[in-house]
Amino acid sequence: MITTRKLGNAVIRNRARRLLRECFRLHQHALRVPVEMVLIARRSLVGQSFAGVEADYLAILRSAKLISN
C-alpha cells in the first residue's frame, strides 16, 4: 500500500490504507493466479465509502483479467 502526504493528514492516509487492505483481504481468494500488487491510494479515494472503494477495486481487477466476472 502506498499513500503519500499529498493525500491528506495521517488519519486520511491510514483510512485509505485500511480500505484498500480490507478490499484485498475479502477478495484475495478470487484471484486466478498468485500475484504481487502495489496499491496506490489516489485522491479520489478520500471520502468514499467502503462499498465505493470495493466496487472500484473489483472493476480494476476485472479489467486486468485477474478475477472472473
PDB file with SEQRES, HELIX, SHEET and CRYST1 records, atoms N, CA, C and O in Angstrom:
SEQRES   1 A   69  MET ILE THR THR ARG LYS LEU GLY ASN ALA VAL ILE ARG          
SEQRES   2 A   69  ASN ARG ALA ARG ARG LEU LEU ARG GLU CYS PHE ARG LEU          
SEQRES   3 A   69  HIS GLN HIS ALA LEU ARG VAL PRO VAL GLU MET VAL LEU          
SEQRES   4 A   69  ILE ALA ARG ARG SER LEU VAL GLY GLN SER PHE ALA GLY          
SEQRES   5 A   69  VAL GLU ALA ASP TYR LEU ALA ILE LEU ARG SER ALA LYS          
SEQRES   6 A   69  LEU ILE SER ASN                                              
HELIX    1 AA1 ARG A    5  LEU A    7  5                                   3    
HELIX    2 AA2 ALA A   10  HIS A   27  1                                  18    
HELIX    3 AA3 GLN A   28  ALA A   30  5                                   3    
HELIX    4 AA4 ARG A   43  LEU A   45  5                                   3    
HELIX    5 AA5 PHE A   50  SER A   63  1                                  14    
CRYST1    1.000    1.000    1.000  90.00  90.00  90.00 P 1           1          
ATOM      1  N   MET A   1       0.848  -1.175   0.000  1.00  0.00           N  
ATOM      2  CA  MET A   1       0.000   0.000   0.000  1.00  0.00           C  
ATOM      3  C   MET A   1       0.890   1.233   0.000  1.00  0.00           C  
ATOM      4  O   MET A   1       1.840   1.345   0.775  1.00  0.00           O  
ATOM      5  N   ILE A   2       0.559   2.132  -0.874  1.00  0.00           N  
ATOM      6  CA  ILE A   2       1.302   3.382  -0.931  1.00  0.00           C  
ATOM      7  C   ILE A   2       0.317   4.528  -0.756  1.00  0.00           C  
ATOM      8  O   ILE A   2      -0.665   4.642  -1.488  1.00  0.00           O  
ATOM      9  N   THR A   3       0.599   5.368   0.225  1.00  0.00           N  
ATOM     10  CA  THR A   3      -0.180   6.586   0.429  1.00  0.00           C  
ATOM     11  C   THR A   3       0.814   7.720   0.641  1.00  0.00           C  
ATOM     12  O   THR A   3       1.692   7.627   1.499  1.00  0.00           O  
ATOM     13  N   THR A   4       0.682   8.772  -0.124  1.00  0.00           N  
ATOM     14  CA  THR A   4       1.605   9.894   0.003  1.00  0.00           C  
ATOM     15  C   THR A   4       0.986  10.992   0.847  1.00  0.00           C  
ATOM     16  O   THR A   4      -0.218  10.990   1.101  1.00  0.00           O  
ATOM     17  N   ARG A   5       1.803  11.911   1.271  1.00  0.00           N  
ATOM     18  CA  ARG A   5       1.308  13.027   2.079  1.00  0.00           C  
ATOM     19  C   ARG A   5       0.390  13.938   1.291  1.00  0.00           C  
ATOM     20  O   ARG A   5      -0.392  14.689   1.874  1.00  0.00           O  
ATOM     21  N   LYS A   6       0.476  13.881  -0.025  1.00  0.00           N  
ATOM     22  CA  LYS A   6      -0.418  14.686  -0.858  1.00  0.00           C  
ATOM     23  C   LYS A   6      -1.871  14.282  -0.658  1.00  0.00           C  
ATOM     24  O   LYS A   6      -2.783  15.065  -0.922  1.00  0.00           O  
ATOM     25  N   LEU A   7      -2.078  13.074  -0.197  1.00  0.00           N  
ATOM     26  CA  LEU A   7      -3.423  12.544   0.005  1.00  0.00           C  
ATOM     27  C   LEU A   7      -4.140  13.259   1.150  1.00  0.00           C  
ATOM     28  O   LEU A   7      -5.344  13.508   1.078  1.00  0.00           O  
ATOM     29  N   GLY A   8      -3.407  13.580   2.188  1.00  0.00           N  
ATOM     30  CA  GLY A   8      -4.002  14.247   3.341  1.00  0.00           C  
ATOM     31  C   GLY A   8      -3.201  13.951   4.599  1.00  0.00           C  
ATOM     32  O   GLY A   8      -2.069  13.472   4.528  1.00  0.00           O  
ATOM     33  N   ASN A   9      -3.797  14.239   5.748  1.00  0.00           N  
ATOM     34  CA  ASN A   9      -3.096  14.012   7.004  1.00  0.00           C  
ATOM     35  C   ASN A   9      -3.060  12.515   7.341  1.00  0.00           C  
ATOM     36  O   ASN A   9      -3.570  11.692   6.580  1.00  0.00           O  
ATOM     37  N   ALA A  10      -2.463  12.175   8.467  1.00  0.00           N  
ATOM     38  CA  ALA A  10      -2.249  10.774   8.834  1.00  0.00           C  
ATOM     39  C   ALA A  10      -3.567  10.002   8.964  1.00  0.00           C  
ATOM     40  O   ALA A  10      -3.631   8.826   8.604  1.00  0.00           O  
ATOM     41  N   VAL A  11      -4.592  10.637   9.462  1.00  0.00           N  
ATOM     42  CA  VAL A  11      -5.885   9.973   9.628  1.00  0.00           C  
ATOM     43  C   VAL A  11      -6.441   9.566   8.263  1.00  0.00           C  
ATOM     44  O   VAL A  11      -6.925   8.447   8.093  1.00  0.00           O  
ATOM     45  N   ILE A  12      -6.372  10.455   7.320  1.00  0.00           N  
ATOM     46  CA  ILE A  12      -6.880  10.180   5.973  1.00  0.00           C  
ATOM     47  C   ILE A  12      -6.051   9.098   5.296  1.00  0.00           C  
ATOM     48  O   ILE A  12      -6.603   8.193   4.671  1.00  0.00           O  
ATOM     49  N   ARG A  13      -4.730   9.186   5.416  1.00  0.00           N  
ATOM     50  CA  ARG A  13      -3.855   8.175   4.804  1.00  0.00           C  
ATOM     51  C   ARG A  13      -4.090   6.800   5.413  1.00  0.00           C  
ATOM     52  O   ARG A  13      -4.121   5.805   4.689  1.00  0.00           O  
ATOM     53  N   ASN A  14      -4.254   6.727   6.728  1.00  0.00           N  
ATOM     54  CA  ASN A  14      -4.497   5.438   7.386  1.00  0.00           C  
ATOM     55  C   ASN A  14      -5.845   4.853   6.983  1.00  0.00           C  
ATOM     56  O   ASN A  14      -5.954   3.642   6.790  1.00  0.00           O  
ATOM     57  N   ARG A  15      -6.869   5.684   6.852  1.00  0.00           N  
ATOM     58  CA  ARG A  15      -8.175   5.193   6.414  1.00  0.00           C  
ATOM     59  C   ARG A  15      -8.083   4.635   4.996  1.00  0.00           C  
ATOM     60  O   ARG A  15      -8.671   3.595   4.698  1.00  0.00           O  
ATOM     61  N   ALA A  16      -7.357   5.313   4.133  1.00  0.00           N  
ATOM     62  CA  ALA A  16      -7.190   4.839   2.755  1.00  0.00           C  
ATOM     63  C   ALA A  16      -6.487   3.479   2.756  1.00  0.00           C  
ATOM     64  O   ALA A  16      -6.888   2.574   2.025  1.00  0.00           O  
ATOM     65  N   ARG A  17      -5.450   3.335   3.567  1.00  0.00           N  
ATOM     66  CA  ARG A  17      -4.741   2.050   3.665  1.00  0.00           C  
ATOM     67  C   ARG A  17      -5.654   0.955   4.188  1.00  0.00           C  
ATOM     68  O   ARG A  17      -5.635  -0.163   3.674  1.00  0.00           O  
ATOM     69  N   ARG A  18      -6.449   1.258   5.196  1.00  0.00           N  
ATOM     70  CA  ARG A  18      -7.368   0.263   5.761  1.00  0.00           C  
ATOM     71  C   ARG A  18      -8.401  -0.177   4.743  1.00  0.00           C  
ATOM     72  O   ARG A  18      -8.705  -1.366   4.644  1.00  0.00           O  
ATOM     73  N   LEU A  19      -8.946   0.764   3.986  1.00  0.00           N  
ATOM     74  CA  LEU A  19      -9.946   0.428   2.967  1.00  0.00           C  
ATOM     75  C   LEU A  19      -9.340  -0.494   1.903  1.00  0.00           C  
ATOM     76  O   LEU A  19      -9.945  -1.502   1.538  1.00  0.00           O  
ATOM     77  N   LEU A  20      -8.161  -0.155   1.412  1.00  0.00           N  
ATOM     78  CA  LEU A  20      -7.525  -0.979   0.387  1.00  0.00           C  
ATOM     79  C   LEU A  20      -7.147  -2.349   0.927  1.00  0.00           C  
ATOM     80  O   LEU A  20      -7.316  -3.359   0.245  1.00  0.00           O  
ATOM     81  N   ARG A  21      -6.639  -2.383   2.141  1.00  0.00           N  
ATOM     82  CA  ARG A  21      -6.253  -3.659   2.752  1.00  0.00           C  
ATOM     83  C   ARG A  21      -7.455  -4.569   2.948  1.00  0.00           C  
ATOM     84  O   ARG A  21      -7.362  -5.778   2.733  1.00  0.00           O  
ATOM     85  N   GLU A  22      -8.582  -3.996   3.353  1.00  0.00           N  
ATOM     86  CA  GLU A  22      -9.797  -4.795   3.564  1.00  0.00           C  
ATOM     87  C   GLU A  22     -10.347  -5.311   2.230  1.00  0.00           C  
ATOM     88  O   GLU A  22     -10.813  -6.448   2.158  1.00  0.00           O  
ATOM     89  N   CYS A  23     -10.299  -4.502   1.191  1.00  0.00           N  
ATOM     90  CA  CYS A  23     -10.722  -4.966  -0.138  1.00  0.00           C  
ATOM     91  C   CYS A  23      -9.879  -6.160  -0.568  1.00  0.00           C  
ATOM     92  O   CYS A  23     -10.410  -7.162  -1.047  1.00  0.00           O  
ATOM     93  N   PHE A  24      -8.580  -6.050  -0.396  1.00  0.00           N  
ATOM     94  CA  PHE A  24      -7.710  -7.157  -0.772  1.00  0.00           C  
ATOM     95  C   PHE A  24      -8.017  -8.392   0.064  1.00  0.00           C  
ATOM     96  O   PHE A  24      -8.104  -9.497  -0.472  1.00  0.00           O  
ATOM     97  N   ARG A  25      -8.180  -8.216   1.366  1.00  0.00           N  
ATOM     98  CA  ARG A  25      -8.425  -9.347   2.260  1.00  0.00           C  
ATOM     99  C   ARG A  25      -9.698 -10.102   1.877  1.00  0.00           C  
ATOM    100  O   ARG A  25      -9.714 -11.333   1.860  1.00  0.00           O  
ATOM    101  N   LEU A  26     -10.753  -9.366   1.574  1.00  0.00           N  
ATOM    102  CA  LEU A  26     -12.031 -10.003   1.251  1.00  0.00           C  
ATOM    103  C   LEU A  26     -12.034 -10.707  -0.099  1.00  0.00           C  
ATOM    104  O   LEU A  26     -12.786 -11.663  -0.294  1.00  0.00           O  
ATOM    105  N   HIS A  27     -11.213 -10.253  -1.023  1.00  0.00           N  
ATOM    106  CA  HIS A  27     -11.276 -10.782  -2.380  1.00  0.00           C  
ATOM    107  C   HIS A  27     -10.007 -11.493  -2.833  1.00  0.00           C  
ATOM    108  O   HIS A  27      -9.876 -11.801  -4.017  1.00  0.00           O  
ATOM    109  N   GLN A  28      -9.086 -11.759  -1.945  1.00  0.00           N  
ATOM    110  CA  GLN A  28      -7.850 -12.414  -2.344  1.00  0.00           C  
ATOM    111  C   GLN A  28      -8.091 -13.839  -2.830  1.00  0.00           C  
ATOM    112  O   GLN A  28      -7.331 -14.342  -3.656  1.00  0.00           O  
ATOM    113  N   HIS A  29      -9.121 -14.487  -2.340  1.00  0.00           N  
ATOM    114  CA  HIS A  29      -9.430 -15.852  -2.761  1.00  0.00           C  
ATOM    115  C   HIS A  29      -9.943 -15.911  -4.201  1.00  0.00           C  
ATOM    116  O   HIS A  29      -9.892 -16.967  -4.831  1.00  0.00           O  
ATOM    117  N   ALA A  30     -10.433 -14.798  -4.720  1.00  0.00           N  
ATOM    118  CA  ALA A  30     -10.990 -14.765  -6.074  1.00  0.00           C  
ATOM    119  C   ALA A  30      -9.925 -14.580  -7.153  1.00  0.00           C  
ATOM    120  O   ALA A  30     -10.223 -14.729  -8.338  1.00  0.00           O  
ATOM    121  N   LEU A  31      -8.707 -14.261  -6.769  1.00  0.00           N  
ATOM    122  CA  LEU A  31      -7.643 -14.066  -7.757  1.00  0.00           C  
ATOM    123  C   LEU A  31      -7.346 -15.377  -8.463  1.00  0.00           C  
ATOM    124  O   LEU A  31      -7.257 -16.431  -7.833  1.00  0.00           O  
ATOM    125  N   ARG A  32      -7.194 -15.300  -9.771  1.00  0.00           N  
ATOM    126  CA  ARG A  32      -6.954 -16.507 -10.569  1.00  0.00           C  
ATOM    127  C   ARG A  32      -5.586 -17.115 -10.315  1.00  0.00           C  
ATOM    128  O   ARG A  32      -5.446 -18.333 -10.212  1.00  0.00           O  
ATOM    129  N   VAL A  33      -4.584 -16.264 -10.214  1.00  0.00           N  
ATOM    130  CA  VAL A  33      -3.210 -16.726 -10.008  1.00  0.00           C  
ATOM    131  C   VAL A  33      -2.595 -15.897  -8.893  1.00  0.00           C  
ATOM    132  O   VAL A  33      -3.046 -14.781  -8.634  1.00  0.00           O  
ATOM    133  N   PRO A  34      -1.578 -16.419  -8.233  1.00  0.00           N  
ATOM    134  CA  PRO A  34      -0.892 -15.605  -7.232  1.00  0.00           C  
ATOM    135  C   PRO A  34      -0.221 -14.397  -7.909  1.00  0.00           C  
ATOM    136  O   PRO A  34       0.477 -14.545  -8.912  1.00  0.00           O  
ATOM    137  N   VAL A  35      -0.437 -13.246  -7.365  1.00  0.00           N  
ATOM    138  CA  VAL A  35       0.142 -12.028  -7.931  1.00  0.00           C  
ATOM    139  C   VAL A  35       0.724 -11.164  -6.820  1.00  0.00           C  
ATOM    140  O   VAL A  35       0.362 -11.300  -5.652  1.00  0.00           O  
ATOM    141  N   GLU A  36       1.615 -10.288  -7.202  1.00  0.00           N  
ATOM    142  CA  GLU A  36       2.114  -9.258  -6.300  1.00  0.00           C  
ATOM    143  C   GLU A  36       1.548  -7.942  -6.799  1.00  0.00           C  
ATOM    144  O   GLU A  36       1.743  -7.576  -7.958  1.00  0.00           O  
ATOM    145  N   MET A  37       0.849  -7.231  -5.928  1.00  0.00           N  
ATOM    146  CA  MET A  37       0.206  -5.982  -6.319  1.00  0.00           C  
ATOM    147  C   MET A  37       0.752  -4.840  -5.492  1.00  0.00           C  
ATOM    148  O   MET A  37       1.076  -4.994  -4.314  1.00  0.00           O  
ATOM    149  N   VAL A  38       0.845  -3.702  -6.131  1.00  0.00           N  
ATOM    150  CA  VAL A  38       1.144  -2.454  -5.436  1.00  0.00           C  
ATOM    151  C   VAL A  38      -0.099  -1.603  -5.568  1.00  0.00           C  
ATOM    152  O   VAL A  38      -0.485  -1.232  -6.676  1.00  0.00           O  
ATOM    153  N   LEU A  39      -0.722  -1.293  -4.463  1.00  0.00           N  
ATOM    154  CA  LEU A  39      -1.938  -0.488  -4.465  1.00  0.00           C  
ATOM    155  C   LEU A  39      -1.572   0.935  -4.061  1.00  0.00           C  
ATOM    156  O   LEU A  39      -1.015   1.162  -2.987  1.00  0.00           O  
ATOM    157  N   ILE A  40      -1.885   1.872  -4.916  1.00  0.00           N  
ATOM    158  CA  ILE A  40      -1.569   3.272  -4.669  1.00  0.00           C  
ATOM    159  C   ILE A  40      -2.872   4.026  -4.442  1.00  0.00           C  
ATOM    160  O   ILE A  40      -3.733   4.070  -5.321  1.00  0.00           O  
ATOM    161  N   ALA A  41      -3.010   4.609  -3.276  1.00  0.00           N  
ATOM    162  CA  ALA A  41      -4.210   5.366  -2.942  1.00  0.00           C  
ATOM    163  C   ALA A  41      -4.168   6.710  -3.667  1.00  0.00           C  
ATOM    164  O   ALA A  41      -3.189   7.450  -3.573  1.00  0.00           O  
ATOM    165  N   ARG A  42      -5.234   7.011  -4.382  1.00  0.00           N  
ATOM    166  CA  ARG A  42      -5.350   8.269  -5.113  1.00  0.00           C  
ATOM    167  C   ARG A  42      -6.319   9.199  -4.400  1.00  0.00           C  
ATOM    168  O   ARG A  42      -7.062   8.782  -3.512  1.00  0.00           O  
ATOM    169  N   ARG A  43      -6.301  10.452  -4.797  1.00  0.00           N  
ATOM    170  CA  ARG A  43      -7.123  11.485  -4.175  1.00  0.00           C  
ATOM    171  C   ARG A  43      -8.613  11.137  -4.239  1.00  0.00           C  
ATOM    172  O   ARG A  43      -9.367  11.483  -3.330  1.00  0.00           O  
ATOM    173  N   SER A  44      -9.036  10.462  -5.296  1.00  0.00           N  
ATOM    174  CA  SER A  44     -10.455  10.129  -5.452  1.00  0.00           C  
ATOM    175  C   SER A  44     -10.943   9.146  -4.388  1.00  0.00           C  
ATOM    176  O   SER A  44     -12.151   8.993  -4.202  1.00  0.00           O  
ATOM    177  N   LEU A  45     -10.035   8.486  -3.696  1.00  0.00           N  
ATOM    178  CA  LEU A  45     -10.388   7.533  -2.647  1.00  0.00           C  
ATOM    179  C   LEU A  45     -10.862   8.237  -1.370  1.00  0.00           C  
ATOM    180  O   LEU A  45     -11.646   7.679  -0.602  1.00  0.00           O  
ATOM    181  N   VAL A  46     -10.387   9.448  -1.155  1.00  0.00           N  
ATOM    182  CA  VAL A  46     -10.710  10.197   0.064  1.00  0.00           C  
ATOM    183  C   VAL A  46     -12.200  10.498   0.113  1.00  0.00           C  
ATOM    184  O   VAL A  46     -12.768  11.060  -0.824  1.00  0.00           O  
ATOM    185  N   GLY A  47     -12.818  10.119   1.212  1.00  0.00           N  
ATOM    186  CA  GLY A  47     -14.232  10.400   1.426  1.00  0.00           C  
ATOM    187  C   GLY A  47     -15.183   9.357   0.874  1.00  0.00           C  
ATOM    188  O   GLY A  47     -16.393   9.470   1.072  1.00  0.00           O  
ATOM    189  N   GLN A  48     -14.674   8.347   0.189  1.00  0.00           N  
ATOM    190  CA  GLN A  48     -15.548   7.302  -0.350  1.00  0.00           C  
ATOM    191  C   GLN A  48     -15.904   6.292   0.731  1.00  0.00           C  
ATOM    192  O   GLN A  48     -15.162   6.094   1.693  1.00  0.00           O  
ATOM    193  N   SER A  49     -17.047   5.665   0.550  1.00  0.00           N  
ATOM    194  CA  SER A  49     -17.442   4.591   1.461  1.00  0.00           C  
ATOM    195  C   SER A  49     -16.720   3.321   1.053  1.00  0.00           C  
ATOM    196  O   SER A  49     -16.118   3.249  -0.019  1.00  0.00           O  
ATOM    197  N   PHE A  50     -16.786   2.321   1.916  1.00  0.00           N  
ATOM    198  CA  PHE A  50     -16.143   1.045   1.612  1.00  0.00           C  
ATOM    199  C   PHE A  50     -16.757   0.428   0.363  1.00  0.00           C  
ATOM    200  O   PHE A  50     -16.039  -0.135  -0.463  1.00  0.00           O  
ATOM    201  N   ALA A  51     -18.068   0.525   0.214  1.00  0.00           N  
ATOM    202  CA  ALA A  51     -18.746  -0.063  -0.945  1.00  0.00           C  
ATOM    203  C   ALA A  51     -18.243   0.554  -2.250  1.00  0.00           C  
ATOM    204  O   ALA A  51     -18.072  -0.154  -3.243  1.00  0.00           O  
ATOM    205  N   GLY A  52     -18.010   1.845  -2.255  1.00  0.00           N  
ATOM    206  CA  GLY A  52     -17.491   2.509  -3.447  1.00  0.00           C  
ATOM    207  C   GLY A  52     -16.078   2.076  -3.777  1.00  0.00           C  
ATOM    208  O   GLY A  52     -15.750   1.823  -4.937  1.00  0.00           O  
ATOM    209  N   VAL A  53     -15.239   1.990  -2.751  1.00  0.00           N  
ATOM    210  CA  VAL A  53     -13.854   1.558  -2.944  1.00  0.00           C  
ATOM    211  C   VAL A  53     -13.826   0.113  -3.428  1.00  0.00           C  
ATOM    212  O   VAL A  53     -13.056  -0.235  -4.323  1.00  0.00           O  
ATOM    213  N   GLU A  54     -14.660  -0.716  -2.837  1.00  0.00           N  
ATOM    214  CA  GLU A  54     -14.709  -2.129  -3.216  1.00  0.00           C  
ATOM    215  C   GLU A  54     -15.160  -2.293  -4.665  1.00  0.00           C  
ATOM    216  O   GLU A  54     -14.602  -3.113  -5.394  1.00  0.00           O  
ATOM    217  N   ALA A  55     -16.155  -1.531  -5.088  1.00  0.00           N  
ATOM    218  CA  ALA A  55     -16.640  -1.611  -6.465  1.00  0.00           C  
ATOM    219  C   ALA A  55     -15.542  -1.210  -7.446  1.00  0.00           C  
ATOM    220  O   ALA A  55     -15.363  -1.862  -8.475  1.00  0.00           O  
ATOM    221  N   ASP A  56     -14.810  -0.147  -7.136  1.00  0.00           N  
ATOM    222  CA  ASP A  56     -13.710   0.283  -7.998  1.00  0.00           C  
ATOM    223  C   ASP A  56     -12.592  -0.761  -8.033  1.00  0.00           C  
ATOM    224  O   ASP A  56     -12.040  -1.051  -9.095  1.00  0.00           O  
ATOM    225  N   TYR A  57     -12.267  -1.316  -6.881  1.00  0.00           N  
ATOM    226  CA  TYR A  57     -11.223  -2.338  -6.773  1.00  0.00           C  
ATOM    227  C   TYR A  57     -11.572  -3.556  -7.636  1.00  0.00           C  
ATOM    228  O   TYR A  57     -10.731  -4.055  -8.384  1.00  0.00           O  
ATOM    229  N   LEU A  58     -12.807  -4.026  -7.527  1.00  0.00           N  
ATOM    230  CA  LEU A  58     -13.236  -5.187  -8.311  1.00  0.00           C  
ATOM    231  C   LEU A  58     -13.271  -4.881  -9.805  1.00  0.00           C  
ATOM    232  O   LEU A  58     -12.935  -5.739 -10.621  1.00  0.00           O  
ATOM    233  N   ALA A  59     -13.672  -3.676 -10.165  1.00  0.00           N  
ATOM    234  CA  ALA A  59     -13.699  -3.293 -11.583  1.00  0.00           C  
ATOM    235  C   ALA A  59     -12.290  -3.292 -12.162  1.00  0.00           C  
ATOM    236  O   ALA A  59     -12.084  -3.723 -13.296  1.00  0.00           O  
ATOM    237  N   ILE A  60     -11.334  -2.816 -11.402  1.00  0.00           N  
ATOM    238  CA  ILE A  60      -9.941  -2.798 -11.868  1.00  0.00           C  
ATOM    239  C   ILE A  60      -9.405  -4.217 -12.006  1.00  0.00           C  
ATOM    240  O   ILE A  60      -8.715  -4.528 -12.976  1.00  0.00           O  
ATOM    241  N   LEU A  61      -9.719  -5.080 -11.040  1.00  0.00           N  
ATOM    242  CA  LEU A  61      -9.261  -6.466 -11.143  1.00  0.00           C  
ATOM    243  C   LEU A  61      -9.890  -7.171 -12.338  1.00  0.00           C  
ATOM    244  O   LEU A  61      -9.228  -7.967 -13.004  1.00  0.00           O  
ATOM    245  N   ARG A  62     -11.152  -6.891 -12.615  1.00  0.00           N  
ATOM    246  CA  ARG A  62     -11.812  -7.485 -13.783  1.00  0.00           C  
ATOM    247  C   ARG A  62     -11.188  -6.995 -15.090  1.00  0.00           C  
ATOM    248  O   ARG A  62     -10.970  -7.775 -16.017  1.00  0.00           O  
ATOM    249  N   SER A  63     -10.908  -5.705 -15.148  1.00  0.00           N  
ATOM    250  CA  SER A  63     -10.322  -5.155 -16.384  1.00  0.00           C  
ATOM    251  C   SER A  63      -8.917  -5.703 -16.626  1.00  0.00           C  
ATOM    252  O   SER A  63      -8.475  -5.808 -17.770  1.00  0.00           O  
ATOM    253  N   ALA A  64      -8.220  -6.050 -15.551  1.00  0.00           N  
ATOM    254  CA  ALA A  64      -6.881  -6.651 -15.675  1.00  0.00           C  
ATOM    255  C   ALA A  64      -6.964  -8.162 -15.855  1.00  0.00           C  
ATOM    256  O   ALA A  64      -5.945  -8.841 -15.980  1.00  0.00           O  
ATOM    257  N   LYS A  65      -8.191  -8.680 -15.865  1.00  0.00           N  
ATOM    258  CA  LYS A  65      -8.459 -10.119 -16.021  1.00  0.00           C  
ATOM    259  C   LYS A  65      -7.783 -10.964 -14.918  1.00  0.00           C  
ATOM    260  O   LYS A  65      -7.310 -12.075 -15.158  1.00  0.00           O  
ATOM    261  N   LEU A  66      -7.761 -10.392 -13.711  1.00  0.00           N  
ATOM    262  CA  LEU A  66      -7.218 -11.125 -12.569  1.00  0.00           C  
ATOM    263  C   LEU A  66      -8.296 -11.911 -11.838  1.00  0.00           C  
ATOM    264  O   LEU A  66      -7.996 -12.853 -11.105  1.00  0.00           O  
ATOM    265  N   ILE A  67      -9.567 -11.519 -12.043  1.00  0.00           N  
ATOM    266  CA  ILE A  67     -10.691 -12.267 -11.475  1.00  0.00           C  
ATOM    267  C   ILE A  67     -11.724 -12.465 -12.581  1.00  0.00           C  
ATOM    268  O   ILE A  67     -11.724 -11.742 -13.577  1.00  0.00           O  
ATOM    269  N   SER A  68     -12.594 -13.440 -12.400  1.00  0.00           N  
ATOM    270  CA  SER A  68     -13.637 -13.672 -13.399  1.00  0.00           C  
ATOM    271  C   SER A  68     -14.828 -12.755 -13.110  1.00  0.00           C  
ATOM    272  O   SER A  68     -14.953 -12.223 -12.007  1.00  0.00           O  
ATOM    273  N   ASN A  69     -15.675 -12.580 -14.075  1.00  0.00           N  
ATOM    274  CA  ASN A  69     -16.846 -11.723 -13.918  1.00  0.00           C  
ATOM    275  C   ASN A  69     -17.772 -12.368 -12.960  1.00  0.00           C  
ATOM    276  O   ASN A  69     -18.836 -11.824 -12.668  1.00  0.00           O  
TER     277      ASN A  69                                                      
END                                                                             
